Structure formats: structure tokens, C-alpha cells
């Protein structure tokens, strides 16, 4: 049912939402944390199917002809105005979209072994060859190796969130250095840092282990795992905290009483131009939600919060007394 509704919203977004529809979509997304993942899957499926149609040498003419033959069927569409190809997806429903996506990928849009990466400031939503979805954060890289028996992803740097297609006989494993995260059908993020790897599970259950702790831990939805040389530490994570930490998927960064030095370092990961914080303000706390591409707005708001000012030179944006 969730996937069916998500497919309807994906078609509506594709042709454009009016203010009332946007408000209803926002309300639906806020009802359940699973709704956002379902919508991402549906939109990724539509994108891949469109690309397959291009590769196959077709265009919108066929859809237009079929639309003329469809008569009054359009009046029954959940969202009037969506192209006919989208309406066929609506009729398929969530499970049909997943099947269509797998079939579309037979065009080999993505080879079984490939590398996906993002530049600084870039966030990408990428459908994978098994029907899974990866959302890749700024400055990150994935190396994929899919076979008939396994689905292996190496996170060589950065952070990514995965919505994993259910295939019990083909485990989906993400490796970040010595850390491994394995799932069958679930949703989770992996962030590879210098001192620790962090995992947030938003749906289902994953198994986390490392070279130093091969017995591993099972981590369920609503929990956060931190993996260091000392082992695996698992803690509960309330919905608001998870949303803050994963807001980057929507191009936002949310800070809740965070030291300015830490907030600036997080923001710097999305920009070539860097923010430098005067040591006098390093431990001052900041709050707020910011778009990842609004470095000037973040610098100005943060400086105001800590009682500083912003100056710019050829090398950096500086927050100083």
C-alpha cells in the first residue's frame, strides 16, 4: 500500500505539484519514516524506465498515441495530467514498479561491476542493478560488484544511504575498510570516518561486524552503530535524531546544539570554499536547518548566534570576533 501511494506521488511530482498537492505530500511524508524511502524508490524506478526507453530508441509519440486510444480512462487516474507512461506505472502499483525496474535494468544501464561517485557538493540518487537504491552524499565513492550469488558494495570514502531490494539468496553487503554491514531487504546508511564508521538503520535489521569483532552485532531500525578498533557500540536513536543525521539526503544539514567548529567542518564537506572558525568561537553552540548549498547563509547565521562577524578573503570565509 505504501509503495502504491508512493508511485502515485512520484508521477504527480514528475508533472509538477500545485500548492495543495505539495502540502498533502508533505503531510504524507511526515506520517511515517518509511514513506520517504518508498517515494525515493518510485522516483528512481521512473527515472530508470525513462532512460531505458531512450536507449531502446522510443520517445513520447507512442505514449501520445496510446493516450488518444485510451478514451476516458485518464479521468480515473489518481493524479490527472501525468503522462501515460506514468499512469501505466500507477496501474502496476508498488510491486509492479519493482518488477518493471528489474526488467528495465536488463538493458544493462549499470554493469555488474562499476564505480559510482560524487563531487564536492553533489548528492546523487542512483538506482542499482538489483532494484535497490543508493543515495550518495557529497565527496563519496561506491564500488559495486554484483554476481548471481552476492551483492557487494565497497564504500571507499564518504557516506551513502541504501534502500535494499529483498533477495534472501543474494546478501547485500557494504564494506567500509575493516567494517562490514549486511542486509537482505532493509534501509540503512553507512558513514566512513577516520576514527570510526557509523551506521544508522531506518528500516529492518542489519548485521554489523569488523575484522576485530567478527562475531558482529544485529542492529535494528531506530538504532545507531559506531564501529571503532575497540568494537561495535549500538545505541537507540529517536526519530528526530535520525532525521537530523540523514537530512543530507534532501540537501539539508540540521544542527541541534552543536559546537560551531563541528558544524563548520560538516558544512565544509559540501564546498570547495571553506569556513574557518576563530578559536574563540570553536566551542560556541549553534542550532538551525540549512541548505547544503547555502554556505553564506550558514556563515552569517552562525556568526550572529555566537556573537561574531563574517569576513571573506581569497582563501576562506572566516567567522571572527
Backbone torsions as a table, in degrees:
resi	resn	phi	psi	omega
1	UNK	NA	-43.3	178.8
2	UNK	-62.2	-45.0	-179.3
3	UNK	-65.4	-34.1	178.1
4	UNK	-64.5	-46.1	178.8
5	UNK	-64.7	-39.7	179.3
6	UNK	-61.1	-38.6	179.7
7	UNK	-65.3	-35.3	176.7
8	UNK	-66.0	-44.4	179.3
9	UNK	-65.7	-37.2	179.7
10	UNK	-61.0	-41.6	178.6
11	UNK	-66.5	-38.8	179.5
12	UNK	-65.7	-42.2	178.7
13	UNK	-61.4	-37.6	-177.1
14	UNK	-61.9	-35.7	-179.6
15	UNK	-96.2	-6.7	176.0
16	UNK	107.6	133.5	-178.5
17	UNK	-101.3	142.9	169.7
18	UNK	-87.1	178.1	-174.6
19	UNK	-61.7	-39.9	-179.6
20	UNK	-65.7	-42.7	179.0
21	UNK	-65.3	-39.6	178.8
22	UNK	-61.1	-40.7	178.9
23	UNK	-65.1	-40.8	179.0
24	UNK	-68.0	-36.9	176.8
25	UNK	-64.9	-45.0	178.9
26	UNK	-58.6	-41.0	179.4
27	UNK	-65.9	-39.8	179.6
28	UNK	-66.0	-42.2	179.3
29	UNK	-64.1	-32.8	-178.2
30	UNK	-77.3	-15.8	-177.0
31	UNK	-68.8	-35.7	-171.0
32	UNK	-154.5	131.9	-178.7
33	UNK	-62.4	-21.7	179.3
34	UNK	-72.4	-21.4	-175.4
35	UNK	-62.9	-39.4	-178.9
36	UNK	-63.6	-42.7	178.2
37	UNK	-63.0	-39.9	178.9
38	UNK	-64.1	-39.9	179.1
39	UNK	-67.4	-40.2	177.1
40	UNK	-60.5	-42.2	179.3
41	UNK	-62.5	-44.6	-177.5
42	UNK	-64.5	-42.1	-180.0
43	UNK	-68.4	-37.0	177.2
44	UNK	-64.8	-40.7	179.5
45	UNK	-60.8	-44.2	179.6
46	UNK	-63.0	-40.0	-179.9
47	UNK	-63.2	-44.4	-179.0
48	UNK	-67.0	-40.9	179.6
49	UNK	-63.0	-39.0	176.6
50	UNK	-62.7	-42.2	179.9
51	UNK	-65.0	-37.4	177.8
52	UNK	-64.7	-38.8	179.2
53	UNK	-62.4	-39.2	177.6
54	UNK	-64.0	-45.3	-179.8
55	UNK	-62.2	-33.1	-179.2
56	UNK	-77.9	-6.6	176.7
57	UNK	86.7	15.5	178.5
58	UNK	-101.1	166.0	177.1
59	UNK	-140.9	-161.9	-175.6
60	UNK	-77.3	-6.9	-175.9
61	UNK	-62.3	-41.6	-179.9
62	UNK	-62.3	-41.3	178.3
63	UNK	-63.0	-40.0	-178.5
64	UNK	-64.4	-41.5	179.4
65	UNK	-63.3	-43.4	179.5
66	UNK	-66.3	-32.3	178.9
67	UNK	-64.8	-38.5	178.3
68	UNK	-65.5	-34.1	179.6
69	UNK	-77.8	-16.8	-172.8
70	UNK	-75.6	-14.0	177.0
71	UNK	63.6	-129.5	-175.9
72	UNK	-88.2	8.5	-178.8
73	UNK	-59.8	-30.2	-177.8
74	UNK	-61.5	-28.5	-177.6
75	UNK	-64.0	-22.3	-179.0
76	UNK	-90.0	-2.4	-177.6
77	UNK	-65.7	137.7	-179.7
78	UNK	-57.6	-32.3	179.4
79	UNK	-130.6	100.3	-179.4
80	UNK	-62.4	144.2	176.3
81	UNK	100.0	-12.2	177.9
82	UNK	-74.4	143.1	178.5
83	UNK	-57.9	155.3	-174.8
84	UNK	-60.0	-35.8	179.0
85	UNK	-58.5	-35.6	177.3
86	UNK	-69.2	-37.7	-179.7
87	UNK	-64.3	-36.3	176.9
88	UNK	-63.2	-35.9	177.0
89	UNK	-65.6	-38.7	178.1
90	UNK	-61.5	-39.7	179.8
91	UNK	-66.4	-32.2	179.1
92	UNK	-67.1	-33.9	-175.9
93	UNK	76.6	-177.9	-174.0
94	UNK	-60.5	-48.5	-178.4
95	UNK	-66.9	-34.6	178.4
96	UNK	-66.9	-38.6	177.5
97	UNK	-62.3	-43.3	179.3
98	UNK	-60.1	-43.0	179.6
99	UNK	-65.6	-41.2	179.3
100	UNK	-63.7	-37.7	179.1
101	UNK	-63.8	-45.0	179.0
102	UNK	-62.5	-41.5	178.9
103	UNK	-64.5	-42.1	-179.2
104	UNK	-61.4	-36.0	-176.8
105	UNK	-71.5	-6.2	174.1
106	UNK	-65.6	-14.1	174.3
107	UNK	-72.1	-3.6	179.1
108	UNK	62.8	45.3	173.5
109	UNK	-60.0	-36.9	177.6
110	UNK	-122.1	121.0	175.4
111	UNK	-66.2	164.4	-176.0
112	UNK	-69.7	-23.3	175.8
113	UNK	-124.4	118.2	-177.3
114	UNK	-157.8	168.9	177.5
115	UNK	-120.8	131.9	176.8
116	UNK	-119.8	133.9	-178.9
117	UNK	-145.2	166.4	177.4
118	UNK	-128.6	146.4	173.6
119	UNK	-81.4	172.1	176.6
120	UNK	-60.5	126.8	-179.6
121	UNK	87.6	-5.2	-177.3
122	UNK	-97.9	136.7	173.7
123	UNK	-125.1	125.2	-174.7
124	UNK	-120.3	139.7	172.0
125	UNK	-106.4	113.8	-171.6
126	UNK	-123.0	121.3	170.6
127	UNK	-71.7	139.8	179.9
128	UNK	-102.7	166.1	-171.0
129	UNK	-66.8	-14.9	-179.7
130	UNK	-98.4	2.9	-176.0
131	UNK	94.8	-2.7	174.7
132	UNK	-76.4	171.5	178.7
133	UNK	-130.7	136.9	173.7
134	UNK	-119.7	131.7	170.5
135	UNK	-109.1	118.5	-168.9
136	UNK	-108.8	124.6	-176.8
137	UNK	-77.3	171.9	-179.2
138	UNK	-55.2	138.0	174.1
139	UNK	61.4	36.4	-176.2
140	UNK	-118.1	162.9	179.6
141	UNK	-146.0	134.6	175.3
142	UNK	-119.4	140.2	171.3
143	UNK	-118.2	118.1	-174.4
144	UNK	-101.7	140.3	174.6
145	UNK	-141.3	98.1	-177.8
146	UNK	-107.0	131.4	174.5
147	UNK	-126.3	-178.5	177.0
148	UNK	-68.3	-19.6	-177.0
149	UNK	-104.2	-27.8	-171.3
150	UNK	-141.0	158.7	171.4
151	UNK	-128.5	103.9	-175.3
152	UNK	-112.2	133.0	178.2
153	UNK	-127.8	126.3	174.6
154	UNK	-103.5	119.2	173.9
155	UNK	-90.1	99.9	-175.2
156	UNK	-80.8	-24.8	173.8
157	UNK	-162.6	153.0	171.8
158	UNK	87.6	-141.6	-169.3
159	UNK	-149.1	145.6	176.6
160	UNK	-152.1	151.8	175.0
161	UNK	-115.4	137.0	-175.2
162	UNK	-122.1	134.0	168.5
163	UNK	-109.5	108.1	-167.2
164	UNK	-93.9	128.3	174.2
165	UNK	-68.6	138.6	-176.7
166	UNK	-76.0	115.5	175.0
167	UNK	-143.7	86.8	-173.9
168	UNK	-56.5	-28.9	-177.6
169	UNK	-89.9	1.4	178.5
170	UNK	-133.4	85.4	-178.2
171	UNK	-58.8	146.2	179.4
172	UNK	-107.4	114.2	-174.4
173	UNK	-123.3	128.3	175.1
174	UNK	-106.8	127.3	178.7
175	UNK	-112.2	129.4	175.9
176	UNK	-126.5	91.7	-173.7
177	UNK	63.7	-124.8	-179.0
178	UNK	-83.0	1.8	-174.6
179	UNK	-101.8	139.1	178.3
180	UNK	-126.0	138.5	177.0
181	UNK	-129.7	122.7	-174.5
182	UNK	-123.4	138.5	179.8
183	UNK	-145.1	162.8	173.6
184	UNK	-106.0	-58.3	177.0
185	UNK	-145.6	100.7	-173.4
186	UNK	-164.4	-175.4	176.7
187	UNK	-136.1	133.6	-177.7
188	UNK	-161.1	160.6	175.1
189	UNK	-115.1	153.1	174.8
190	UNK	-132.4	128.4	178.4
191	UNK	-122.9	120.5	-178.0
192	UNK	-96.9	116.8	178.8
193	UNK	-113.5	178.2	-179.7
194	UNK	-71.8	-41.9	-176.2
195	UNK	-101.8	-19.0	-176.7
196	UNK	-156.0	155.6	170.3
197	UNK	-110.2	134.8	-176.6
198	UNK	-117.5	139.7	-179.1
199	UNK	-127.8	131.4	173.5
200	UNK	-120.4	125.7	-179.9
201	UNK	-101.6	122.4	-179.3
202	UNK	-104.6	-19.9	175.8
203	UNK	-146.4	142.0	172.4
204	UNK	71.1	-148.4	-175.4
205	UNK	-138.9	141.8	173.4
206	UNK	-127.1	158.7	172.5
207	UNK	-106.2	132.2	-178.3
208	UNK	-120.6	130.7	174.8
209	UNK	-150.5	166.6	179.6
210	UNK	-136.7	171.6	178.6
211	UNK	-60.0	-32.3	-178.5
212	UNK	-85.9	-18.0	179.9
213	UNK	-134.9	69.5	-172.7
214	UNK	-67.8	-16.6	179.5
215	UNK	-69.0	-31.5	171.6
216	UNK	76.3	175.8	178.9
217	UNK	-137.5	144.9	172.8
218	UNK	-92.9	130.3	-176.9
219	UNK	-119.2	124.3	-176.4
220	UNK	-101.5	169.3	-179.3
221	UNK	-55.3	139.2	-179.0
222	UNK	86.2	12.1	179.8
223	UNK	-125.7	156.8	-178.2
224	UNK	-122.9	134.4	177.0
225	UNK	-117.3	136.1	175.6
226	UNK	-119.1	123.0	-174.8
227	UNK	-115.7	120.7	178.3
228	UNK	-128.6	-176.0	176.4
229	UNK	-62.8	-22.5	-178.9
230	UNK	-80.9	-14.0	179.5
231	UNK	133.5	-161.8	-176.6
232	UNK	-109.3	126.9	176.1
233	UNK	-116.0	125.9	-177.6
234	UNK	-116.2	135.4	179.8
235	UNK	-141.4	150.5	176.3
236	UNK	-68.6	149.1	-178.0
237	UNK	-136.4	115.3	-178.0
238	UNK	-69.2	164.0	-174.6
239	UNK	-57.8	-40.5	-179.7
240	UNK	-65.5	-39.8	179.1
241	UNK	-65.3	-41.6	178.6
242	UNK	-63.4	-42.7	179.4
243	UNK	-61.8	-39.4	178.7
244	UNK	-63.1	-46.1	-175.4
245	UNK	-70.6	-23.8	-178.4
246	UNK	-108.0	11.7	-179.8
247	UNK	-62.3	-21.8	179.9
248	UNK	-57.9	-24.8	179.4
249	UNK	-61.5	-26.4	178.2
250	UNK	-102.6	14.6	178.7
251	UNK	74.8	30.6	179.5
252	UNK	-128.8	157.0	169.9
253	UNK	-127.0	129.4	-178.0
254	UNK	-117.4	125.7	178.6
255	UNK	-114.3	134.6	178.7
256	UNK	-129.0	92.7	179.4
257	UNK	60.2	57.2	-176.7
258	UNK	-111.3	140.7	175.7
259	UNK	-57.2	140.6	-177.0
260	UNK	-59.2	-37.5	179.4
261	UNK	-61.0	-39.7	179.0
262	UNK	-69.6	-42.3	179.5
263	UNK	-63.6	-42.3	179.5
264	UNK	-64.2	-40.4	178.6
265	UNK	-62.4	-39.7	177.7
266	UNK	-63.1	-45.8	-179.6
267	UNK	-65.4	-36.1	-178.4
268	UNK	-61.3	-24.6	179.2
269	UNK	-65.8	-11.3	-178.9
270	UNK	-107.8	5.1	-173.3
271	UNK	-142.7	145.7	171.9
272	UNK	-73.7	-45.6	173.8
273	UNK	-69.6	136.5	-172.0
274	UNK	-113.7	151.5	173.9
275	UNK	-96.6	130.5	177.0
276	UNK	-115.3	127.6	-176.5
277	UNK	-103.9	128.9	175.7
278	UNK	-61.3	138.0	-178.9
279	UNK	-52.8	-28.5	-179.4
280	UNK	-64.1	-22.0	-177.4
281	UNK	-109.6	0.6	-171.2
282	UNK	-56.5	-38.8	-176.1
283	UNK	-96.6	0.1	177.2
284	UNK	-67.5	145.3	-173.0
285	UNK	-96.1	145.7	178.5
286	UNK	-130.9	154.6	175.3
287	UNK	-136.4	161.0	174.7
288	UNK	137.2	164.1	176.8
289	UNK	-114.6	130.2	-174.8
290	UNK	-134.9	146.9	171.3
291	UNK	-73.4	139.7	-176.0
292	UNK	-61.9	-25.1	-178.0
293	UNK	-91.2	2.5	-177.3
294	UNK	-104.4	68.2	-177.4
295	UNK	-68.5	-33.5	179.5
296	UNK	-68.6	-41.1	177.9
297	UNK	-64.0	-40.9	177.7
298	UNK	-63.5	-45.6	-178.6
299	UNK	-61.7	-44.0	-178.2
300	UNK	-66.2	-45.3	-179.0
301	UNK	-66.0	-41.2	-178.7
302	UNK	-66.7	-42.0	178.6
303	UNK	-60.9	-40.9	178.5
304	UNK	-63.8	-38.5	-178.5
305	UNK	-66.5	-34.3	-175.9
306	UNK	-99.5	0.3	179.0
307	UNK	81.7	26.2	-180.0
308	UNK	-111.5	-165.6	178.1
309	UNK	-142.5	162.4	-176.9
310	UNK	-107.4	129.9	171.1
311	UNK	-127.2	149.9	-178.5
312	UNK	-124.4	136.5	172.1
313	UNK	-129.9	-169.6	-176.1
314	UNK	-68.4	-16.9	-173.1
315	UNK	-105.0	-27.9	-172.1
316	UNK	-166.0	168.5	167.3
317	UNK	-97.8	121.9	-172.5
318	UNK	-113.8	135.8	173.0
319	UNK	-106.4	113.5	-172.2
320	UNK	-132.3	165.5	177.3
321	UNK	-64.4	NA	NA
